[in-house]
Structures are given as structure tokens and as C-alpha cells.
Amino acid sequence: MAEDIVLPIPNLSLSQHYFTLSTPSLSHLHGTARKELLEGIKAEQMSPYYRIVTSTSALPLDQALLDTMEKANKEELEKLDERLAEAEKTEGETEISDVLRARANYFTRVGDKDRAVEAQKLALEKTPGLGSRIDIVLTLVRIGFFFGDHQLITSNLTKAEELIEKGGDWDRRNRLKVYQGLHLLSIRQFKPGGELFIDALSTFTATELLSYNDFVALTVVANTLTLTRPDLKKKIISAPEVIGVLPELPILADLTKNLYECHYDKFFLALATVEQTYLRSSRLLSPHTRYYVREMRILAYTQLLESYRSLTLESLAAAFGVSVEFVDSELSRFIASGRLHCMIDKVHGVVETTRPSVKNAQYDTVIRQGDVLLNAVQRLSKVLY
């Protein structure tokens, strides 16, 4: 088996379709998702995965189809077991390793999680080449993504990093960045995840994990939230890789462009559209939709208020294309939680900025850290004396 071939297994688009069918609010997408999921299962003869999706009523059970796929699975596994027995009798370690990997990949392809993980781990033990071992570990990470198993993802990302530090090649190092970045986005770590995606933007090859357009879209989503305005222009808006794809992602193009150019009314409309058409429908980002929308609004409010000492509520509401009541309520909430440094003068209908003193902040930090240090020294002295 050639070391440089990375099989796109399991098919991660199928887990997205399954998520869509499992989400009642996405009922307008169910027709397409149902068709694509069933076609994908048939194409890969995924009888174990078909049992999972039919058990939750995401797809209706077709017993004849299930019997046909299970028969095909059984026949293929018998062939692989025969090849393995023959290799163990007459061939060397390399040939045995190839058959073990083929067997593990078959379990992975058909969506049999437990047997796939077990077989991949066995193949990992028997495979001598460092590059092949890294590929097996990354396959285990993809199985984790497919089934939403965060423990499987994190443990094998750590293992992949350790193997790559021993001598992984350039391509595998760059693919690992994408795997790590995707995991970070899935646990709401947008800043470090976005940084890894920017690093991999010009060298992306991890098409077994996600398509290039999806990768660029996630790069834009994560970094629009976390980058400063100059960096957003330099690393996202002016990046040739992003420029080449954004025409196919007009919603995200509107989001970044209007935030950068301070068209806040258009930005709010774009953000609402992104929420409904991209975030809520994404298996990866759906759990973080409310957080992302809230943080993007805070970012926009902060960006506008930084330019003024005071601003009337009417002009602020007009800038964002919302009512005075809405902006008053939302600013009050963010001010009370300490997310916006300003105050509302309801008598005069004015918002006044209250920029925190840098020296006071540094002083508070020193005091807090000093207290922690003193407490640690006191505990240590009690232990020693």
C-alpha cells in the first residue's frame, strides 16, 4: 500500500447529513440530506452505520438493503482474512502490515466503529514505517470526528504530534495542523484553531478531512472573530487563497467585508444570515452558534465605540440598523457583564465610553499575582517547617 495515499475514510460528509436529519429545526434540508446519506451508505456498503441511523429513525429501515450490504461485508472480510492468513504463512512483515491496514480501513469505511478502532490499533502495532504509522493515527482521529468521540480525537492527536516530532514529513505536519485546528474549533477554541488554519492556508492537503472550500470557510469564520482589524485585512481579506474561494461563499464575504469597512447595518444582516444558513446547519459549529453571534456583536459594538467618546443612542441604533430599544437592551446586558466599557446616559440618550486605565489594570494584575505567590510561599513554609 503506497504511503502517500490518504483514503478519505470514513466519509465525514455522511455524519453531517446524519446530523441534519437528527435536527428538527433543519427540516427544510432533510430531503437532500436523506438522499445523500442513503446514497453514501449504499456506495460504501455501510451496514453497521446503516443500523445506527435507522435505529434513530433518521432513515427508514430497508431490511432487503441491509441483508445485501451485510452479505457483501461478510464476503469482503472473508477475503481479507484469507489474505491475512496467507501473508502470515508466506510473506514478510511489510505484506502482513499491508493486509492489516486494508482490513482496518475496510472496517473504517463501512462505519463499524469498535472493530475499526481495534483493527487500526493492531495495524499500528504491526506497521514499521513512521509515515504509515502517522497515517493510521490520523485515521483514528477521523473516526473520532465521524462518531463525535472527543476522547478518541484528543488521545490520537497527541499521539500523532509525538510521532511527527520523531521525523514526520512536511505534508503530514501540515495535515496535522488542520486536524488540530478542526478539533479546537469544535471545542470553541476559535483563536488557536484559527491560527493553525491560517498557517495551513497555503499548504492545505487534508481533503480526506474536509473540502478546501469548507476549510477556507472555517478559516474565515474563526479568524473574523479573533483577529484585529489590520490582521483581518492582511491575513484573510487580502489572502489570495481566500480571495479565490470567497466568491463561492458570498455570505461570509459580506460578513468580513462589512465588519472591516464598518458597514455595521449590513454586518448585522450578514451575521444573521450566517447564523441561519451556516452556523446552525454545521455539525461542528452548531453548539457554538449563540456564543459566536454574541461575541461578533460585542466585537462590532466595541469597534464602533472605540472611535468616539460619546454617541447618541439614535445614531448608534441607526448605524446597526436596529431600534433604539434593541440597542439599549443589548448594550445594557453587555455593560453589566463587563464586556463593553461604556455607560448609558438614559436622560440625555447618550452612550459614553469609559476606557479602562492600562496602569490600573497592570496594578490589579500585580496585586492578584502577588497574592497568589504569597499564598504559595506560606503553604510551602508550613510543609518545610
Secondary structure as UniProt FT lines:
FT   TURN            3..4
FT   HELIX           12..21
FT   HELIX           24..29
FT   HELIX           30..44
FT   HELIX           47..55
FT   TURN            56..57
FT   HELIX           63..90
FT   HELIX           93..110
FT   HELIX           113..126
FT   HELIX           130..147
FT   HELIX           150..165
FT   TURN            166..167
FT   HELIX           170..186
FT   TURN            187..188
FT   HELIX           190..200
FT   HELIX           201..203
FT   TURN            207..209
FT   HELIX           212..226
FT   HELIX           229..231
FT   HELIX           232..237
FT   HELIX           240..245
FT   HELIX           246..248
FT   HELIX           250..260
FT   TURN            261..262
FT   HELIX           264..274
FT   HELIX           275..279
FT   TURN            280..281
FT   TURN            283..285
FT   HELIX           286..288
FT   HELIX           289..305
FT   TURN            306..307
FT   STRAND          310..312
FT   HELIX           313..320
FT   HELIX           324..336
FT   TURN            337..338
FT   STRAND          342..345
FT   TURN            346..349
FT   STRAND          350..353
FT   HELIX           358..384
//
